């Protein structure tokens, strides 16, 4: 095992480099077509044997010995030079399927770089998912806070509505009918005038209360004033 490549989700890929294929060198240097064919056939056998040997190494046991619970997904069998891999695959295309069945991927310099770039992209995607998970938590917290606000606002709105109803009832006691405070007070000041101060008169006018503390027309006060009127009970 030459290199361990970590993947998201506690997965691994192992890279095992195989660079010496003597029969391929003989195939490459041979001039006689029959010799080339023979050496190529032996080269294919060498690659297949290497695949079986690599599969028998059971790298997952080494991971377990290190405390890792998950075994490597695949082992990348790196073949150099690239032409050695291409020659074997062209001579026997089934060699790729045989490798896959043993959880081994045959790679050259070019395909290894592509694989490493893909691994890098996987990590980028994993980080984006992690960011989205954090964002999801923030959104859920925001919605939860909004729900609390909505409930409290509804309670406050209900309290304001109840207060408005209470004010309406209270105002009815003040100027609602003949038995309310203002009509009674007005009948009293029609006889015993008890003027309001300027500030109080201004406030009552702003609140639309029809009361000034002055007696109405045509009313004649008695000769003696009740003590309550002299003390300014309504002023």
Buried (B, 14 or more C-beta within 10 A) or exposed (E): BEEBBEBBEEBBBBBBBBEEBEBBBBBBEBEEEEEBEBBBBBBBEBBBEBBEEBBEEEBBEBBEEEEBEEBBBBBBBBBBBBEBBEBBBEBBEEBBEBBEEBBBBBBBEEBBEEBBEEBEEBEEEEEEEEEEEEEEEEEEEEEEEEEEEEEEEEEEEEEEEEEEEEEEEEBEEBBBEEEBBBBEBBEBBBBBBBBBEEEBBEEBEEEEBEBBBBBEEEEEEEEEBEEEBEEEEBE
